[in-house]
Amino acid sequence: MTEEAILKGCVNNDATAQRELYNRYSPKMLAVCYRFAHNREDAEDMLQEGFIKVFLQIHTFENRGAFEGWIRRIVVHTCINILKKNKKFNESVDIIHATGVQVREESVPAIIQAKQVVECIRLLPIGYRTVLNLYAVEGYSHREIAHLLDIEESTSRSQYTRAKAMLEDILVRKKILQKPKQRTDWLAAVGQR
């Protein structure tokens, strides 16, 4: 089934097209949800709610940009809304965890597996994890993150800096990363930045 046929079918509430859309995009979107969620069950709940929104809003897709990117934006916004609704995003609690963390802008060897980094990201406090995912993986600006999370832009920047430092410490403790000596963008292992 072509993407165009799937879109047309979904707009007409065709169950076969909806199932095809879900089967085609749910594995990638589950990975997106998993990065924001506390556990797999929460990620699956986010995914289901995200796809409900996709099906309800599919008639608004205007074929500008990639369809997968459109779905991803809906899923990311769904994850953020669920976190906010459940009050799981609380910056003041997360800042407590930053005490004593030193910021280091250095590298992770190219051999590191993205899955290991994602698992370590999931160990971060929810506020750090959310900002890190939005900025480093999803490509949102700090201004956009501030708007999404109802925080100050400076808070987004500081949460990101602290998240990177805490993540690096976790990677070193788990022996995924040796203390790096040179600077590179090691978050590229899991995302766009």
Secondary structure, 3 states (H helix, E strand, C coil): CCHHHHHHHHHCCCHHHHHHHHHHHHHHHHHHHHHHCCCHHHHHHHHHHHHHHHHHHHHHCCCCCCHHHHHHHHHHHHHHHHHHHCCCCCHHHHHHCCCCCCCCCCCCCCCCCHHHHHHHHCCCCHHHHHHHHHHHHCCCCHHHHHHHHCCCHHHHHHHHHHHHHHHHHHHHHCCCCCCCCCCCCHHHHCCCC
